[in-house]
């Protein structure tokens, strides 16, 4: 219940004498017939169970927000030469040492007061503002993606960010239905901050694989949004496909192969 600007956790429900299985608040067991009242604070965690010992975990956030990991600052790339090459090989003007970056990935050529970027036949393509390009005139604020690197064009320089170790995933209101309108994903929202290990735990048929497939784009949700570092993942699958991996439950190799 809300009192002024404060939310109060009340157990059991004011219209009920008890709950079936009680709850766990910050690790403390509250019996089904036990009265409990607690003003909620940022980060408070409580769990509600059912008769099958399945637990739903809820974490309270008061809207003030918590500090998030931010991308570490990298030295900006100054643009002064008429031609700038970008790639993994050490003789490039700008060296991006990552396996997803081709040896000679892209070239910037100055023309008419700006730069035009060209793909040099890269393996993982060149993206400008989430679109695959072979050559593209740059304007202020354009976002260039080369492997896990994001480069932002700022006229006289490129701001650069290495996102390979700072990936944030957000799911917003994911919904999906199957045959006969059976609900498979019921308005799921979650956030995975950078450098966080998350386990999805549940019984067989609970929808774990369905949710994972919605998050990784194998089987997208029918409604809702998945954000990869703040960008719409479903609309940019190609741009991020080399940065999200998927390990199936079973071997995908033919079982009868001899090698």
Backbone bond lengths (Angstrom), bond angles and torsions (degrees), N, CA, C in turn:
res aa  C-N    CA-C-N  psi(-1)  N-CA   C-N-CA  omega(-1)  CA-C   N-CA-C  phi
1 X - - - 1.447 - - 1.525 108.24 -
2 X 1.340 115.97 157.27 1.454 120.50 179.70 1.522 110.12 -105.92
3 X 1.316 115.54 132.97 1.452 122.10 172.69 1.525 107.69 -124.12
4 X 1.340 115.96 105.29 1.457 119.63 -173.21 1.512 109.62 64.40
5 X 1.343 116.37 -122.43 1.460 121.28 178.22 1.526 111.68 -98.06
6 X 1.320 117.33 6.80 1.459 121.30 -174.82 1.523 110.52 -107.84
7 X 1.346 116.56 133.78 1.460 121.64 173.05 1.520 109.07 -94.02
8 X 1.331 115.05 135.35 1.460 122.05 -178.82 1.520 108.42 -115.30
9 X 1.331 116.51 128.47 1.462 121.26 173.37 1.521 108.04 -84.80
10 X 1.330 115.91 120.63 1.465 121.41 -177.29 1.523 108.83 -120.31
11 X 1.314 116.66 129.31 1.462 122.68 177.53 1.527 109.11 -134.84
12 X 1.354 117.90 133.20 1.466 126.83 -5.46 1.532 110.57 -76.76
13 X 1.328 116.47 -177.23 1.461 120.94 176.82 1.524 108.86 -56.13
14 X 1.341 118.40 139.89 1.468 120.23 -177.54 1.526 114.28 -54.46
15 X 1.330 118.02 -24.11 1.467 120.96 179.77 1.521 112.64 -92.73
16 X 1.329 118.00 4.10 1.462 121.62 -178.14 1.525 109.80 -126.27
17 X 1.340 115.13 151.53 1.458 119.71 178.05 1.523 111.78 -84.36
18 X 1.328 116.67 -25.89 1.455 120.52 -177.21 1.524 109.38 -160.91
19 X 1.326 115.64 168.63 1.462 121.23 170.82 1.520 108.27 -114.60
20 X 1.322 115.92 163.08 1.459 120.07 -174.23 1.522 112.26 -68.33
21 X 1.341 116.01 -44.03 1.464 119.20 -173.32 1.522 114.14 -125.10
22 X 1.343 117.09 9.12 1.450 118.54 -179.52 1.511 111.78 66.09
23 X 1.331 116.20 -153.52 1.466 120.77 176.60 1.520 109.56 -155.87
24 X 1.324 114.51 167.77 1.456 121.77 173.38 1.522 108.04 -111.84
25 X 1.325 116.21 124.73 1.461 120.41 177.49 1.523 108.82 -117.96
26 X 1.336 115.92 115.15 1.464 121.55 -179.34 1.532 110.96 50.04
27 X 1.340 115.90 39.57 1.457 121.24 177.41 1.514 115.18 87.38
28 X 1.340 118.39 -6.30 1.461 121.71 -179.07 1.529 110.17 -97.92
29 X 1.323 116.79 129.88 1.456 121.97 -178.74 1.524 110.68 -77.46
30 X 1.322 115.93 127.31 1.462 122.39 174.92 1.526 106.72 -109.59
31 X 1.322 117.22 117.53 1.466 121.19 -177.50 1.522 111.01 -65.36
32 X 1.329 115.41 158.65 1.456 120.50 -178.85 1.516 113.59 -61.41
33 X 1.353 117.69 -29.67 1.464 120.80 -179.24 1.529 112.10 -101.30
34 X 1.321 116.87 9.65 1.463 120.73 -176.44 1.525 110.92 -93.21
35 X 1.322 116.35 130.33 1.463 120.98 176.22 1.525 109.13 -78.76
36 X 1.326 115.23 135.45 1.462 120.20 -176.66 1.523 108.17 -147.23
37 X 1.315 115.35 134.32 1.463 120.87 -178.61 1.520 108.13 -143.47
38 X 1.345 116.22 125.01 1.464 118.86 -174.59 1.527 109.81 -149.64
39 X 1.354 117.87 123.22 1.471 119.59 171.35 1.528 109.61 -63.09
40 X 1.317 116.79 132.56 1.456 120.80 -176.71 1.522 111.03 -83.77
41 X 1.317 115.29 140.16 1.463 122.45 177.12 1.524 108.92 -121.37
42 X 1.326 116.13 160.21 1.458 121.86 -179.36 1.528 111.31 -51.51
43 X 1.334 115.72 126.00 1.454 120.93 176.45 1.510 115.16 89.72
44 X 1.351 118.87 -4.43 1.466 120.29 177.77 1.524 110.12 -57.82
45 X 1.323 115.10 139.21 1.463 120.53 -175.34 1.517 109.72 -126.06
46 X 1.334 116.19 130.39 1.456 119.46 174.82 1.514 109.95 -140.19
47 X 1.339 114.07 154.07 1.460 120.73 -175.15 1.517 109.97 -125.42
48 X 1.336 114.09 140.23 1.460 121.65 178.31 1.519 107.46 -119.79
49 X 1.323 117.48 128.53 1.463 121.16 -177.85 1.510 112.40 -112.82
50 X 1.350 114.80 172.15 1.461 120.28 174.93 1.517 109.56 -127.28
51 X 1.352 115.72 -173.59 1.452 119.91 -174.43 1.522 112.67 -69.65
52 X 1.326 117.90 -11.90 1.462 121.80 179.66 1.525 111.50 -99.31
53 X 1.321 117.23 13.49 1.466 123.30 179.41 1.526 112.85 64.75
54 X 1.315 116.59 21.94 1.467 120.21 172.88 1.521 108.53 -85.81
55 X 1.314 116.51 136.26 1.460 121.44 -177.21 1.522 110.50 -116.02
56 X 1.316 115.35 136.71 1.455 121.85 170.55 1.522 106.97 -106.57
57 X 1.325 116.58 124.43 1.457 121.78 -178.29 1.522 110.01 -100.94
58 X 1.320 115.97 128.97 1.462 122.32 179.82 1.525 108.90 -121.21
59 X 1.319 116.35 133.27 1.459 122.12 176.81 1.519 108.72 -119.06
60 X 1.318 116.25 127.91 1.458 120.74 -177.05 1.521 110.59 -87.67
61 X 1.342 115.24 130.52 1.458 121.82 173.17 1.525 108.07 -122.76
62 X 1.313 115.89 128.93 1.465 119.68 -173.56 1.528 113.62 -88.68
63 X 1.335 116.98 3.20 1.457 119.65 177.93 1.513 113.72 93.20
64 X 1.320 116.73 -9.41 1.461 118.84 178.80 1.515 111.19 -73.14
65 X 1.335 115.53 -22.69 1.460 120.45 176.47 1.513 111.69 83.85
66 X 1.312 115.57 156.35 1.450 122.12 175.64 1.515 108.32 -121.20
67 X 1.286 115.34 154.70 1.457 119.76 -177.70 1.517 110.25 -64.29
68 X 1.319 116.64 131.45 1.445 122.31 179.47 1.524 109.78 -104.31
69 X 1.339 114.66 153.27 1.451 118.71 172.61 1.519 109.70 -62.38
70 X 1.291 117.28 137.00 1.460 121.12 177.22 1.523 108.83 -116.60
71 X 1.316 115.48 157.13 1.449 119.63 179.37 1.524 109.67 -65.38
72 X 1.335 117.42 134.29 1.461 119.08 178.88 1.520 110.31 -66.20
73 X 1.330 117.27 143.59 1.468 118.84 -179.47 1.522 110.85 -66.69
74 X 1.330 115.90 141.20 1.454 122.30 175.48 1.523 108.29 -122.15
75 X 1.296 115.40 154.97 1.457 120.26 -179.15 1.525 109.86 -62.77
76 X 1.343 118.25 124.75 1.465 119.15 177.22 1.526 111.00 -64.95
77 X 1.321 115.53 152.94 1.458 122.04 -178.89 1.526 108.46 -95.76
78 X 1.314 117.39 115.85 1.461 120.67 179.52 1.525 110.08 -76.73
79 X 1.316 115.48 135.86 1.459 121.59 178.80 1.525 108.79 -108.30
80 X 1.320 115.64 100.41 1.464 120.32 178.56 1.523 111.60 -128.65
81 X 1.332 117.20 -26.73 1.461 120.91 -179.40 1.522 110.69 -78.15
82 X 1.322 114.82 157.61 1.467 119.90 177.97 1.520 111.48 -69.68
83 X 1.320 116.68 -23.23 1.460 120.98 -179.56 1.519 109.42 -141.52
84 X 1.321 116.46 135.09 1.460 122.98 -179.26 1.522 107.80 -131.55
85 X 1.321 117.09 126.76 1.464 120.62 176.99 1.524 109.63 -106.09
86 X 1.328 114.72 146.44 1.467 121.89 -177.82 1.524 108.16 -128.58
87 X 1.331 116.64 131.66 1.455 119.70 178.11 1.511 111.89 177.28
88 X 1.320 115.01 -173.76 1.458 120.97 -176.40 1.536 112.46 -85.23
89 X 1.334 117.77 -27.05 1.466 121.16 -176.47 1.532 110.77 -70.28
90 X 1.332 116.65 146.09 1.475 120.18 -172.84 1.521 114.88 -68.59
91 X 1.340 118.61 -14.85 1.459 118.69 -179.43 1.524 113.04 -90.47
92 X 1.334 118.27 7.47 1.460 121.14 173.18 1.526 110.22 -73.75
93 X 1.327 116.01 155.53 1.465 120.07 173.47 1.522 110.31 -62.24
94 X 1.332 115.81 -43.01 1.464 122.52 177.72 1.523 107.57 -119.76
95 X 1.325 116.31 119.01 1.463 121.37 -178.31 1.522 109.10 -101.46
96 X 1.344 115.95 123.12 1.465 122.52 176.45 1.525 107.20 -116.03
97 X 1.335 117.51 98.14 1.465 121.25 -171.24 1.524 113.12 -82.67
98 X 1.323 115.70 78.46 1.464 119.65 179.03 1.523 108.67 -143.56
99 X 1.352 118.39 142.03 1.470 120.74 -177.55 1.525 114.49 -58.79
100 X 1.335 117.99 -25.64 1.459 120.16 -179.68 1.529 112.73 -79.91
101 X 1.318 116.13 -6.44 1.462 121.34 178.06 1.523 108.10 -97.39
102 X 1.329 116.98 129.52 1.463 120.75 178.41 1.526 110.50 -70.21
103 X 1.344 115.04 161.24 1.461 119.48 179.95 1.518 112.03 -54.47
104 X 1.324 116.10 -46.55 1.469 122.68 174.15 1.523 105.81 -128.48
105 X 1.308 115.82 97.71 1.462 121.51 -167.41 1.524 112.62 -91.28
106 X 1.327 116.95 -47.52 1.469 119.97 -174.17 1.525 110.42 -150.97
107 X 1.320 114.47 160.40 1.464 120.69 177.25 1.517 109.21 -135.50
108 X 1.333 116.39 135.51 1.459 122.22 173.47 1.519 108.73 -103.78
109 X 1.312 116.02 130.71 1.462 121.76 179.38 1.525 108.41 -122.81
110 X 1.337 115.88 128.22 1.463 119.75 -179.24 1.528 110.07 -75.25
111 X 1.324 115.24 132.91 1.461 120.30 176.61 1.520 109.75 -154.78
112 X 1.300 116.81 130.50 1.462 124.41 174.39 1.529 112.92 51.88
113 X 1.314 116.26 46.81 1.454 120.63 174.31 1.509 115.54 80.97
114 X 1.327 117.52 1.49 1.459 120.57 177.69 1.525 107.75 -138.73
115 X 1.317 116.08 -168.64 1.460 120.52 177.19 1.524 109.20 -122.43
116 X 1.323 115.15 147.49 1.457 121.93 171.43 1.529 107.20 -113.24
117 X 1.326 116.23 132.38 1.455 120.22 -178.82 1.520 109.61 -102.16
118 X 1.332 116.45 138.64 1.458 123.36 -177.45 1.532 109.56 -123.04
119 X 1.318 116.96 136.90 1.463 121.89 171.74 1.522 108.06 -79.56
120 X 1.328 117.30 131.61 1.464 122.04 -178.66 1.526 111.41 -99.02
121 X 1.329 116.48 38.10 1.463 120.22 -179.99 1.513 112.84 75.19
122 X 1.315 117.14 36.94 1.464 122.08 -176.53 1.523 111.70 -67.46
123 X 1.330 115.74 155.65 1.469 121.37 179.47 1.518 111.60 -73.52
124 X 1.325 117.14 -43.49 1.466 121.35 -174.83 1.523 113.40 -101.85
125 X 1.314 116.73 14.45 1.462 123.25 171.19 1.535 112.69 72.37
126 X 1.293 112.90 169.87 1.464 123.34 179.49 1.521 107.83 -120.45
127 X 1.325 116.43 131.43 1.466 121.13 -177.47 1.527 109.67 -120.90
128 X 1.315 115.18 134.48 1.461 121.54 170.89 1.517 107.14 -124.87
129 X 1.331 115.65 120.90 1.471 121.39 -176.65 1.525 110.99 52.30
130 X 1.347 115.10 43.69 1.471 124.49 175.16 1.522 113.95 70.61
131 X 1.317 118.53 10.10 1.459 122.02 177.73 1.531 109.55 -111.83
132 X 1.351 115.65 136.82 1.463 119.69 175.44 1.527 109.04 -68.23
133 X 1.322 116.63 130.55 1.466 120.54 179.61 1.527 109.10 -133.22
134 X 1.317 115.80 153.59 1.463 121.51 170.37 1.518 110.25 -101.71
135 X 1.334 116.77 -35.62 1.467 121.16 168.04 1.523 107.60 -153.33
136 X 1.320 114.62 146.92 1.468 118.23 -171.08 1.525 109.63 -156.72
137 X 1.349 118.24 129.88 1.470 120.29 173.94 1.524 109.71 -73.29
138 X 1.310 116.85 132.83 1.460 120.94 -175.45 1.519 111.19 -92.41
139 X 1.316 114.86 144.39 1.459 121.36 172.94 1.524 108.16 -129.03
140 X 1.315 115.82 162.98 1.458 121.85 -175.19 1.525 111.21 -52.43
141 X 1.346 116.01 129.43 1.452 121.35 176.64 1.509 115.10 89.76
142 X 1.336 118.76 -4.71 1.466 120.35 178.13 1.525 109.95 -60.60
143 X 1.343 115.77 137.91 1.461 121.76 178.34 1.524 109.48 -101.95
144 X 1.314 115.58 120.62 1.463 122.62 178.69 1.523 107.57 -104.23
145 X 1.329 116.55 131.21 1.465 120.50 177.13 1.519 109.29 -117.13
146 X 1.326 114.47 123.74 1.454 122.78 176.23 1.519 106.81 -129.10
147 X 1.336 117.14 106.54 1.457 120.01 -172.97 1.516 109.82 58.56
148 X 1.343 118.13 -131.94 1.464 120.14 179.66 1.524 113.60 -85.73
149 X 1.320 117.65 3.99 1.460 121.03 -176.34 1.525 111.05 -94.79
150 X 1.319 114.67 137.36 1.462 121.62 171.99 1.521 107.95 -111.37
151 X 1.330 116.04 124.83 1.458 122.51 177.99 1.520 108.22 -116.50
152 X 1.301 117.12 128.52 1.464 121.91 -178.87 1.522 108.63 -109.69
153 X 1.332 115.48 122.55 1.468 121.07 -177.22 1.522 110.02 -76.99
154 X 1.347 115.76 123.77 1.461 122.00 -178.92 1.525 110.99 -128.31
155 X 1.314 116.36 42.92 1.464 124.23 174.63 1.532 112.98 70.80
156 X 1.318 117.72 -66.57 1.466 120.10 -177.75 1.526 112.84 -102.88
157 X 1.328 116.13 1.09 1.458 118.99 -179.92 1.521 109.93 -159.96
158 X 1.329 114.79 167.37 1.459 122.44 172.14 1.521 108.07 -115.31
159 X 1.326 117.33 119.31 1.464 119.96 170.05 1.521 106.75 -75.96
160 X 1.332 117.39 137.52 1.462 118.77 -176.59 1.520 111.24 -126.76
161 X 1.339 114.05 145.26 1.462 122.34 -178.63 1.525 108.21 -138.90
162 X 1.325 115.92 132.62 1.461 121.45 175.04 1.521 108.15 -99.33
163 X 1.336 116.66 108.48 1.462 121.04 -175.73 1.523 113.13 -94.24
164 X 1.329 118.45 4.27 1.462 120.37 -172.87 1.523 112.95 -64.02
165 X 1.333 118.12 -28.68 1.461 120.76 -178.53 1.521 112.45 -112.53
166 X 1.320 117.10 7.30 1.465 120.72 -176.94 1.520 109.21 -133.45
167 X 1.322 115.54 63.65 1.460 121.07 -177.40 1.528 109.23 -99.81
168 X 1.308 115.92 126.24 1.459 121.84 175.97 1.521 108.29 -114.15
169 X 1.325 115.29 134.55 1.460 121.20 -179.42 1.522 108.85 -121.34
170 X 1.326 116.49 128.43 1.460 121.96 178.04 1.521 109.10 -127.16
171 X 1.319 115.81 133.34 1.465 121.93 173.81 1.521 108.05 -113.87
172 X 1.326 116.03 131.09 1.461 121.10 -176.23 1.520 109.79 -123.81
173 X 1.328 116.22 110.99 1.469 123.10 170.58 1.524 112.60 54.73
174 X 1.329 116.37 52.58 1.469 120.32 179.46 1.524 110.34 -76.33
175 X 1.327 115.25 128.84 1.462 121.53 179.36 1.521 109.47 -133.58
176 X 1.340 114.51 142.74 1.461 119.42 176.77 1.517 108.97 -156.68
177 X 1.328 116.08 139.84 1.463 122.02 179.01 1.516 109.07 -124.60
178 X 1.340 115.67 150.57 1.454 121.60 177.62 1.510 111.47 -106.66
179 X 1.325 115.56 -153.77 1.455 120.53 178.53 1.525 110.79 -62.03
180 X 1.327 115.08 145.70 1.471 121.49 179.72 1.526 111.91 58.39
181 X 1.334 115.30 28.33 1.471 121.90 177.16 1.529 113.27 60.66
182 X 1.337 116.36 27.60 1.459 119.94 174.77 1.531 108.73 -67.41
183 X 1.325 116.91 128.14 1.464 121.57 -177.15 1.526 109.35 -77.19
184 X 1.317 116.32 120.90 1.460 122.10 178.84 1.525 111.94 -100.67
185 X 1.309 116.78 -40.24 1.465 122.58 173.61 1.515 107.53 -128.18
186 X 1.318 116.00 123.68 1.460 120.20 -171.97 1.527 110.71 -113.59
187 X 1.341 115.05 81.43 1.466 120.94 173.17 1.534 111.87 57.75
188 X 1.339 115.81 54.21 1.460 121.70 -176.45 1.526 110.59 -86.15
189 X 1.326 116.03 130.18 1.464 121.92 173.01 1.527 108.57 -131.24
190 X 1.311 116.36 137.12 1.463 120.50 177.37 1.522 108.97 -160.14
191 X 1.324 115.31 161.66 1.459 121.69 177.54 1.520 109.08 -133.17
192 X 1.325 115.81 136.84 1.459 121.94 175.69 1.528 107.11 -118.48
193 X 1.333 117.90 103.71 1.470 120.26 -179.78 1.528 110.83 -66.74
194 X 1.328 117.34 164.78 1.467 120.10 177.80 1.517 112.15 -59.07
195 X 1.320 115.43 146.85 1.471 123.68 175.16 1.524 111.96 56.99
196 X 1.323 116.33 41.20 1.460 121.97 179.48 1.523 109.54 -121.69
197 X 1.323 116.29 133.95 1.463 121.52 176.14 1.522 108.25 -97.01
198 X 1.323 116.67 123.48 1.462 121.69 -176.20 1.525 109.12 -124.00
199 X 1.320 117.03 133.80 1.461 122.36 176.08 1.522 109.29 -112.61
200 X 1.330 116.71 133.38 1.462 122.40 171.93 1.517 107.37 -98.63
201 X 1.323 116.02 115.84 1.457 121.35 -173.87 1.517 109.35 -119.35
202 X 1.327 116.49 133.94 1.457 120.54 178.64 1.509 110.68 -179.85
203 X 1.322 115.75 168.62 1.449 121.23 -179.60 1.517 112.38 -69.82
204 X 1.332 115.00 168.64 1.456 120.64 177.79 1.524 109.91 -61.58
205 X 1.321 116.69 132.30 1.461 120.77 179.69 1.509 114.38 83.48
206 X 1.336 117.25 6.24 1.469 119.61 -178.31 1.526 112.67 -75.63
207 X 1.341 116.95 -16.22 1.462 119.60 178.14 1.512 114.68 107.63
208 X 1.344 117.25 15.98 1.470 119.81 -178.57 1.530 111.39 -62.67
209 X 1.339 115.82 -48.96 1.470 119.25 -179.52 1.522 111.22 -65.30
210 X 1.327 116.35 -36.80 1.459 120.13 178.70 1.532 110.44 -61.55
211 X 1.328 116.34 -42.58 1.463 120.07 179.45 1.527 111.13 -67.72
212 X 1.339 116.96 -44.04 1.457 119.63 179.32 1.524 111.51 -61.81
213 X 1.344 116.10 -40.90 1.463 119.39 178.99 1.523 111.65 -66.52
214 X 1.328 116.74 -31.46 1.468 119.87 175.76 1.527 110.35 -69.85
215 X 1.331 116.68 -36.03 1.462 120.33 -179.25 1.527 112.16 -72.75
216 X 1.347 116.38 -35.86 1.466 117.90 -176.52 1.521 113.55 -95.02
217 X 1.343 117.05 -1.40 1.457 120.44 174.91 1.507 115.06 87.23
218 X 1.350 118.14 1.30 1.460 119.81 177.40 1.526 111.10 -64.35
219 X 1.320 115.44 -44.34 1.471 121.97 176.29 1.529 107.21 -135.33
220 X 1.327 117.61 86.69 1.468 120.57 -173.74 1.520 112.90 -60.29
221 X 1.318 115.16 152.19 1.463 120.66 173.65 1.525 109.29 -67.67
222 X 1.345 115.53 155.09 1.464 120.33 178.76 1.520 111.57 -77.81
223 X 1.314 116.42 -28.87 1.458 121.56 176.93 1.525 108.56 -136.68
224 X 1.322 115.39 156.19 1.454 120.33 178.84 1.516 111.85 103.35
225 X 1.318 114.94 178.93 1.460 121.91 -173.34 1.518 110.04 -135.95
226 X 1.321 115.79 139.96 1.458 122.35 170.24 1.523 107.23 -114.03
227 X 1.322 116.22 125.07 1.464 121.44 -178.16 1.524 109.84 -109.21
228 X 1.321 115.83 129.10 1.460 123.12 175.68 1.526 106.86 -110.23
229 X 1.331 115.41 108.85 1.473 120.29 -173.72 1.521 111.71 50.11
230 X 1.346 114.98 41.42 1.455 120.96 175.39 1.506 115.44 85.15
231 X 1.337 118.47 -2.30 1.455 121.28 -179.40 1.525 110.11 -108.99
232 X 1.329 115.72 147.75 1.459 121.55 -177.61 1.525 109.54 -65.50
233 X 1.328 115.31 110.78 1.469 120.13 -174.98 1.523 111.92 -68.23
234 X 1.337 118.14 -41.64 1.459 120.81 -178.53 1.527 111.94 -62.07
235 X 1.317 117.27 -33.69 1.461 120.88 -179.34 1.528 112.35 -83.87
236 X 1.329 116.64 -7.14 1.468 120.41 -177.23 1.526 111.26 -134.26
237 X 1.337 116.13 38.88 1.461 119.97 -176.64 1.526 111.67 -57.41
238 X 1.318 116.66 -43.05 1.464 119.64 -177.19 1.525 111.42 -63.91
239 X 1.320 116.87 -39.47 1.463 120.68 -176.89 1.525 112.01 -65.62
240 X 1.329 116.99 -31.99 1.461 120.18 -174.67 1.522 113.19 -109.57
241 X 1.336 118.15 1.63 1.463 120.76 -173.54 1.522 112.57 -62.00
242 X 1.320 118.10 -28.53 1.462 120.68 -178.91 1.523 112.40 -82.40
243 X 1.329 117.88 -2.20 1.462 120.59 -175.75 1.522 113.59 -112.97
244 X 1.330 117.62 -9.43 1.457 120.96 176.06 1.517 108.86 -116.84
245 X 1.330 116.79 125.32 1.456 121.33 179.42 1.516 111.59 -100.50
246 X 1.326 115.12 161.32 1.464 120.71 179.97 1.523 108.33 -139.90
247 X 1.325 116.74 122.95 1.460 121.87 177.21 1.524 107.81 -111.96
248 X 1.344 119.07 114.33 1.471 121.02 -177.54 1.519 111.60 -70.75
249 X 1.338 115.67 162.21 1.462 120.69 178.79 1.525 111.24 -66.52
250 X 1.341 117.07 -38.34 1.460 122.09 -178.70 1.518 109.69 -114.26
251 X 1.336 115.31 157.76 1.457 119.77 175.61 1.518 110.02 -59.38
252 X 1.329 116.51 137.66 1.459 120.14 179.37 1.527 111.33 -97.90
253 X 1.343 116.29 5.05 1.459 121.05 175.59 1.523 108.60 -85.24
254 X 1.317 117.48 142.03 1.463 122.04 179.40 1.522 109.66 -56.23
255 X 1.326 118.10 129.47 1.461 122.68 -172.87 1.526 112.95 -66.94
256 X 1.338 118.60 -23.05 1.461 120.84 -175.03 1.520 113.61 -94.62
257 X 1.336 118.17 3.52 1.455 119.82 178.86 1.527 110.26 -67.59
258 X 1.326 116.50 142.97 1.472 120.58 -178.80 1.516 112.42 -91.29
259 X 1.342 117.25 -10.21 1.461 119.79 178.60 1.519 109.16 -127.40
